[in-house]
Amino acid sequence: MSHIPMNQNELFRFLEQSYTPYHAAQNLADMLSDVGFIPYQGDLSEPSYKKSGGVLWAIRPGTEPLKKSGVHIVMAHLDSPCFAVKQQADQFDAMARLSLERYGGMNLESFKDIPLRMAGRVFIGGPEKPEERLFVSKQKAVIPSLAVHLKAENQKDSIQENLQALWSLRNRPIQERLIEEMSLEKEDILAWETYLVSSEGCTLLDEDSGLFMAPRLDDLSEAYVAIRALMDCKPTKAAQLVLLVNHEEIGSMTSEGAFSPMLLELLERLLLSQGGDRKDYFRMMDACDLVSLDLAHGYHPNYASRYDKKNAPLLGKGPAIKVSAQGKYATDTSQRAKLMGLAKQAGISTQIYQNHSDIKGGTTIGPLTSAMAGIAAVDIGVPILGMHSSLEVACLEDIESCIRWMTAYYQA
């Protein structure tokens, strides 16, 4: 199987320009379109995709019917921790400030003292069919730290009081500024959704080892892996599906999140488009398998005691299968064996991640999706440092290895 080398510039551009899940979904849809995928028309005759809000799915049809060979599924999420700008956000006391709400479990300190950009979406038009418009504002903001000389001992910041974003010396509503940029009138806007995200770019720290830092690695890097692998593949007996969901960072319990019946409904719709019935649906489901892609905690040598060192993946040594006896990760032993066999066959170095036994750790969309769909799954992630910070650290070689691994999975 030939391998197409990863395009570093493409990855960096995607991470930098995908400020919100809505922008990420659109950017990946554009990548798919550029290589011949078409908007889904209701059948499986050609490679196709569909974007809806902060969700994107794409499929390459198999050479055999779904009821016979099933679907190889890869899932990831498109949202990242950041600040949401409140609907009535304007405050003024010497400076124009924005009232914010935390989105996800972010490392708050890392979002201070850096340039933050406003991005999101607005809906305009009439109530029958509101039109969605994505925007990235030229306007930036900052959350300055309090000078160390003025801090009280053991001071803890309140998001409501201390972490408002400063953006101007003039007392001007932020919505007015955004409307002006979009060449709209206030009356045009039905609803809006704005986030404050890192505007910093990707930085290659070491060209020799591929160590780099970037915004929104969790989980846009794995979304990129999934789409890039799909684009690199040829048709096989089984269909190849990528499903990228929203709202993982806030619990997945939305219509765009993994807790919704989205995957099951999608698989059923695809089967119906081939003329399948209920019996065929269960045959298809029995033939499906799933990979959940979400980043892993790489070993941090400055905090060695927070890891089980023998089960902590190193940056630059390959992607990791994530295992948890508590069910925090979806990894099924039989599915793990299959993926390990594919990696071995393709010459891909892999690692294992398991939590320190006294630390609870996080979870992914894997267990939720696997349990709801009854599909055997494995959780895989590229190791990173600084998860949920405004900038996270990873290795290019690990991302390329993960693309190769997912390509091998699709081609199996």
C-alpha positions as CSV (number, residue, x, y, z in Angstrom):
1,M,0.0,0.0,0.0
2,S,1.5,3.3,-1.1
3,H,1.6,6.2,1.4
4,I,1.2,9.9,0.7
5,P,3.5,11.9,3.0
6,M,1.7,14.3,5.3
7,N,1.6,18.0,4.2
8,Q,2.9,20.0,7.2
9,N,1.7,23.3,5.7
10,E,-1.8,21.9,5.2
11,L,-2.0,20.7,8.8
12,F,-0.7,24.0,10.2
13,R,-3.1,26.0,8.0
14,F,-6.0,23.9,9.1
15,L,-5.2,24.2,12.8
16,E,-4.7,28.0,12.5
17,Q,-7.8,28.7,10.5
18,S,-10.3,26.4,12.2
19,Y,-11.2,28.8,15.0
20,T,-14.5,27.0,15.9
21,P,-16.1,23.7,15.1
22,Y,-18.1,25.4,12.3
23,H,-15.0,26.7,10.6
24,A,-13.3,23.3,11.1
25,A,-16.2,21.4,9.4
26,Q,-16.2,23.8,6.5
27,N,-12.4,23.7,6.0
28,L,-12.4,19.9,6.0
29,A,-15.4,19.8,3.6
30,D,-13.4,22.0,1.3
31,M,-10.4,19.6,1.4
32,L,-12.8,16.7,0.5
33,S,-14.3,18.7,-2.3
34,D,-10.8,19.4,-3.7
35,V,-10.1,15.7,-4.2
36,G,-13.5,14.8,-5.8
37,F,-15.9,14.1,-2.9
38,I,-19.3,15.5,-3.6
39,P,-22.1,16.8,-1.3
40,Y,-24.3,13.8,-0.3
41,Q,-27.2,13.4,-2.7
42,G,-29.0,10.6,-1.0
43,D,-27.2,7.6,-2.5
44,L,-23.8,5.8,-2.2
45,S,-22.7,5.9,-5.8
46,E,-19.8,8.2,-5.2
47,P,-17.5,9.4,-2.4
48,S,-19.5,12.1,-0.6
49,Y,-19.8,14.3,2.5
50,K,-22.3,16.3,4.4
51,K,-21.7,19.3,6.7
52,S,-24.3,20.4,9.2
53,G,-23.3,23.1,11.7
54,G,-20.3,21.8,13.7
55,V,-20.7,18.2,12.3
56,L,-19.1,16.7,9.2
57,W,-19.3,13.2,7.9
58,A,-17.7,11.7,4.8
59,I,-18.0,8.3,3.2
60,R,-16.3,6.3,0.4
61,P,-18.6,3.5,-0.7
62,G,-17.4,-0.1,-0.5
63,T,-17.3,-2.5,-3.5
64,E,-19.8,-4.7,-1.7
65,P,-23.2,-3.8,-0.2
66,L,-23.3,-2.5,3.4
67,K,-25.3,-5.5,4.6
68,K,-22.5,-7.8,3.6
69,S,-19.2,-6.0,4.5
70,G,-20.4,-3.2,6.9
71,V,-18.5,0.0,7.5
72,H,-15.1,0.9,8.9
73,I,-15.8,4.0,11.1
74,V,-13.5,6.6,12.4
75,M,-14.8,9.3,14.8
76,A,-13.2,12.4,16.3
77,H,-14.6,15.8,17.6
78,L,-14.3,19.3,16.2
79,D,-14.7,21.4,19.4
80,S,-11.8,22.6,21.6
81,P,-11.8,24.4,25.0
82,C,-12.1,28.2,24.8
83,F,-14.3,31.1,26.0
84,A,-17.8,31.7,24.8
85,V,-18.8,35.4,24.6
86,K,-22.1,35.9,26.5
87,Q,-25.2,37.1,24.6
88,Q,-25.2,40.4,26.6
89,A,-21.5,40.7,26.9
90,D,-20.6,44.4,27.0
91,Q,-19.2,45.9,30.2
92,F,-17.4,49.3,30.5
93,D,-15.2,50.5,33.4
94,A,-12.2,52.5,32.0
95,M,-12.1,49.9,29.1
96,A,-14.5,48.0,27.0
97,R,-14.8,44.5,28.4
98,L,-16.6,41.3,27.4
99,S,-18.3,39.0,29.8
100,L,-17.3,35.4,29.1
101,E,-18.3,31.8,29.9
102,R,-16.0,28.9,30.0
103,Y,-16.4,26.3,27.2
104,G,-15.0,23.0,28.3
105,G,-12.3,22.2,30.8
106,M,-9.7,24.7,29.7
107,N,-6.4,25.6,31.3
108,L,-7.5,29.1,32.2
109,E,-4.0,30.5,33.0
110,S,-2.9,29.7,29.4
111,F,-5.5,31.9,27.9
112,K,-4.2,35.0,29.8
113,D,-1.9,37.6,28.3
114,I,-2.1,36.3,24.7
115,P,-4.0,37.7,21.7
116,L,-7.5,36.2,21.5
117,R,-9.6,36.3,18.3
118,M,-13.4,36.5,18.0
119,A,-15.0,33.9,15.7
120,G,-18.3,32.2,15.4
121,R,-21.5,32.3,13.4
122,V,-24.6,34.5,12.9
123,F,-28.0,33.6,11.5
124,I,-29.7,36.2,9.2
125,G,-32.8,36.3,7.1
126,G,-36.3,35.2,8.0
127,P,-37.7,32.6,10.4
128,E,-38.6,30.1,7.7
129,K,-35.0,29.3,6.7
130,P,-32.3,31.4,8.6
131,E,-29.0,31.6,6.7
132,E,-25.9,30.7,8.6
133,R,-22.8,32.9,8.1
134,L,-19.4,32.1,9.6
135,F,-17.2,34.9,10.6
136,V,-13.6,35.5,11.9
137,S,-13.3,39.0,13.2
138,K,-10.3,41.2,12.7
139,Q,-11.0,42.4,16.3
140,K,-8.8,40.9,19.0
141,A,-9.0,41.0,22.7
142,V,-6.8,40.1,25.8
143,I,-7.3,38.9,29.3
144,P,-4.4,40.6,31.2
145,S,-3.1,39.0,34.3
146,L,-3.0,41.1,37.5
147,A,0.5,42.3,38.2
148,V,2.3,40.0,40.7
149,H,2.9,43.0,43.0
150,L,-0.9,43.4,43.4
151,K,-1.9,39.7,43.9
152,A,-3.2,38.5,47.2
153,E,-1.7,35.3,48.5
154,N,-3.4,32.2,47.1
155,Q,-5.7,34.4,45.0
156,K,-8.0,32.5,42.7
157,D,-9.6,34.2,39.7
158,S,-13.3,34.3,39.2
159,I,-14.3,34.0,35.5
160,Q,-17.3,36.3,36.2
161,E,-15.3,39.1,37.8
162,N,-11.6,38.7,36.9
163,L,-11.5,37.0,33.4
164,Q,-13.4,39.5,31.3
165,A,-11.7,40.2,28.0
166,L,-10.5,43.8,27.3
167,W,-10.8,44.9,23.7
168,S,-11.0,48.7,23.4
169,L,-10.7,52.0,25.2
170,R,-13.9,53.2,23.7
171,N,-17.3,52.4,25.1
172,R,-18.8,50.6,22.1
173,P,-20.9,47.5,21.8
174,I,-19.0,44.5,20.4
175,Q,-22.0,43.4,18.3
176,E,-21.8,46.8,16.6
177,R,-18.2,46.1,15.7
178,L,-18.9,42.7,14.3
179,I,-21.9,43.8,12.3
180,E,-19.8,46.5,10.7
181,E,-17.2,44.0,9.7
182,M,-19.8,41.7,8.1
183,S,-21.5,44.6,6.3
184,L,-24.8,43.8,8.0
185,E,-27.5,45.8,9.8
186,K,-28.5,45.0,13.4
187,E,-32.0,44.2,12.2
188,D,-30.6,41.5,9.9
189,I,-29.3,39.3,12.8
190,L,-31.6,36.7,14.3
191,A,-29.1,35.0,16.5
192,W,-25.3,34.8,17.0
193,E,-22.7,32.6,18.6
194,T,-19.3,34.0,19.3
195,Y,-16.2,32.5,20.8
196,L,-12.9,33.9,22.0
197,V,-10.1,31.6,20.9
198,S,-6.3,31.7,20.6
199,S,-5.1,33.6,17.5
200,E,-1.6,32.3,17.8
201,G,-0.1,30.3,15.0
202,C,1.7,26.9,14.9
203,T,5.4,26.9,15.8
204,L,7.9,24.2,14.7
205,L,10.2,24.0,17.8
206,D,12.6,21.5,16.4
207,E,12.9,20.7,12.7
208,D,14.9,17.5,13.3
209,S,12.5,15.8,15.7
210,G,9.3,17.5,14.4
211,L,8.3,18.9,17.9
212,F,5.8,21.7,17.4
213,M,3.2,23.6,19.3
214,A,-0.2,24.7,18.0
215,P,-3.7,25.8,19.0
216,R,-6.6,23.4,19.1
217,L,-4.6,20.2,18.7
218,D,-7.3,18.6,20.8
219,D,-9.0,17.4,18.8
220,L,-8.6,19.0,15.4
221,S,-5.3,17.2,14.8
222,E,-7.2,13.8,15.0
223,A,-10.0,15.2,12.8
224,Y,-7.4,16.0,10.3
225,V,-5.9,12.5,10.6
226,A,-9.3,10.9,10.0
227,I,-10.1,13.0,6.9
228,R,-6.5,12.8,5.5
229,A,-6.6,9.0,5.8
230,L,-9.9,8.8,4.1
231,M,-8.6,10.9,1.2
232,D,-5.5,8.7,0.9
233,C,-7.5,5.5,0.6
234,K,-8.7,3.4,-2.3
235,P,-12.1,1.6,-2.2
236,T,-12.3,-1.7,-0.4
237,K,-15.1,-4.2,0.2
238,A,-16.3,-2.3,3.3
239,A,-17.5,1.3,3.2
240,Q,-15.1,3.9,4.8
241,L,-16.8,6.5,7.0
242,V,-15.5,9.5,9.0
243,L,-17.9,11.1,11.5
244,L,-16.7,14.3,13.2
245,V,-19.0,15.5,16.0
246,N,-19.3,18.6,18.1
247,H,-19.6,19.4,21.9
248,E,-17.4,16.6,23.2
249,E,-15.7,19.1,25.5
250,I,-19.1,19.9,27.3
251,G,-20.4,16.3,27.6
252,S,-21.7,15.4,24.1
253,M,-25.4,15.6,25.2
254,T,-26.6,17.8,22.2
255,S,-28.0,17.1,18.8
256,E,-24.5,17.5,17.4
257,G,-22.8,15.5,20.1
258,A,-21.9,11.8,20.3
259,F,-24.8,11.2,22.7
260,S,-27.3,11.8,19.9
261,P,-28.6,9.0,17.6
262,M,-26.6,10.6,14.8
263,L,-24.4,7.6,14.0
264,L,-27.1,5.0,14.1
265,E,-29.5,7.2,12.0
266,L,-26.7,7.9,9.5
267,L,-25.9,4.2,9.1
268,E,-29.6,3.3,8.7
269,R,-30.1,6.0,6.1
270,L,-27.1,4.8,4.1
271,L,-28.4,1.2,4.2
272,L,-31.9,2.3,3.1
273,S,-30.3,4.1,0.2
274,Q,-29.1,0.7,-1.0
275,G,-32.6,-0.8,-0.6
276,G,-31.8,-2.6,2.6
277,D,-34.4,-3.7,5.3
278,R,-34.3,-4.2,9.0
279,K,-32.7,-7.6,8.8
280,D,-30.0,-6.1,6.5
281,Y,-29.5,-3.3,9.1
282,F,-28.5,-5.8,11.8
283,R,-26.3,-7.7,9.4
284,M,-24.5,-4.5,8.6
285,M,-24.1,-3.5,12.2
286,D,-22.5,-6.9,13.0
287,A,-19.9,-6.2,10.3
288,C,-19.1,-2.6,11.5
289,D,-16.1,-1.6,13.6
290,L,-15.1,1.7,15.1
291,V,-12.0,3.8,16.0
292,S,-12.4,6.7,18.3
293,L,-9.6,9.3,17.8
294,D,-8.8,11.6,20.7
295,L,-5.4,12.8,21.9
296,A,-3.5,11.0,24.6
297,H,-1.5,12.5,27.6
298,G,2.1,12.2,26.6
299,Y,4.7,11.7,29.3
300,H,5.8,15.1,30.8
301,P,9.3,14.8,32.3
302,N,8.7,17.8,34.6
303,Y,5.7,16.0,36.2
304,A,6.8,12.4,36.2
305,S,4.9,11.5,39.4
306,R,1.6,12.1,37.6
307,Y,2.1,9.1,35.2
308,D,2.4,5.4,35.3
309,K,5.7,5.6,33.5
310,K,5.6,2.2,31.9
311,N,2.1,3.0,30.4
312,A,2.8,6.6,29.4
313,P,3.5,7.3,25.7
314,L,6.5,9.4,24.7
315,L,6.2,12.1,22.1
316,G,7.8,11.0,18.8
317,K,7.4,7.3,19.5
318,G,4.0,6.8,17.7
319,P,0.3,7.0,18.5
320,A,-1.1,5.2,21.5
321,I,-3.9,2.8,22.1
322,K,-5.8,4.0,25.3
323,V,-6.8,1.4,27.8
324,S,-8.9,1.7,31.0
325,A,-10.2,-1.0,33.3
326,Q,-12.8,1.7,34.4
327,G,-14.3,2.0,30.9
328,K,-12.9,5.5,30.4
329,Y,-11.8,4.4,27.0
330,A,-13.7,2.1,24.6
331,T,-10.8,-0.2,23.7
332,D,-12.1,-3.7,23.2
333,T,-9.4,-6.4,23.3
334,S,-10.3,-8.1,20.1
335,Q,-10.5,-4.8,18.2
336,R,-7.2,-3.7,19.8
337,A,-5.6,-6.9,18.5
338,K,-6.8,-6.2,15.0
339,L,-5.4,-2.6,15.1
340,M,-2.1,-3.8,16.6
341,G,-1.8,-6.4,13.8
342,L,-2.4,-3.7,11.1
343,A,0.2,-1.4,12.7
344,K,2.7,-4.3,12.8
345,Q,2.0,-5.2,9.2
346,A,2.5,-1.5,8.1
347,G,5.6,-1.0,10.2
348,I,4.0,1.6,12.4
349,S,5.4,2.1,16.0
350,T,2.6,2.2,18.6
351,Q,2.4,2.8,22.3
352,I,0.0,2.2,25.2
353,Y,-1.6,4.8,27.5
354,Q,-3.1,3.9,30.8
355,N,-3.8,6.4,33.7
356,H,-1.8,6.6,36.9
357,S,-3.9,4.3,39.2
358,D,-4.6,7.1,41.7
359,I,-5.7,9.7,39.0
360,K,-9.1,9.6,37.5
361,G,-8.1,10.9,34.1
362,G,-10.5,11.9,31.3
363,T,-12.6,10.0,28.8
364,T,-13.6,10.2,25.1
365,I,-16.6,9.8,22.8
366,G,-15.5,6.2,22.3
367,P,-17.2,4.4,25.3
368,L,-20.4,6.4,24.7
369,T,-20.6,5.6,21.0
370,S,-19.5,2.0,21.3
371,A,-22.2,1.3,24.0
372,M,-25.0,3.1,22.2
373,A,-24.3,1.4,18.8
374,G,-23.1,-2.0,20.1
375,I,-20.0,-1.7,17.9
376,A,-16.6,-3.0,19.0
377,A,-14.2,-0.1,19.3
378,V,-10.7,1.0,20.1
379,D,-9.6,4.4,21.4
380,I,-6.4,5.8,19.8
381,G,-4.6,9.1,20.3
382,V,-1.4,10.9,19.4
383,P,0.5,11.9,22.6
384,I,0.6,15.6,23.4
385,L,1.6,17.9,26.3
386,G,-0.4,20.7,27.7
387,M,-3.8,19.3,26.8
388,H,-6.6,22.0,27.0
389,S,-4.1,24.8,27.0
390,S,-4.3,27.6,24.5
391,L,-1.2,26.0,22.8
392,E,-0.5,22.3,23.0
393,V,2.7,20.4,22.1
394,A,3.0,17.4,19.8
395,C,5.3,15.7,17.3
396,L,4.7,15.7,13.5
397,E,5.9,12.1,13.1
398,D,3.2,10.8,15.5
399,I,0.5,12.5,13.5
400,E,1.9,11.1,10.2
401,S,2.1,7.6,11.8
402,C,-1.6,8.0,12.9
403,I,-2.6,8.8,9.4
404,R,-0.8,5.8,8.1
405,W,-2.5,3.6,10.8
406,M,-6.0,4.9,9.9
407,T,-5.2,4.4,6.2
408,A,-4.3,0.7,7.0
409,Y,-7.5,0.3,9.0
410,Y,-9.6,1.6,6.2
411,Q,-7.8,-0.6,3.6
412,A,-8.1,-3.8,5.7
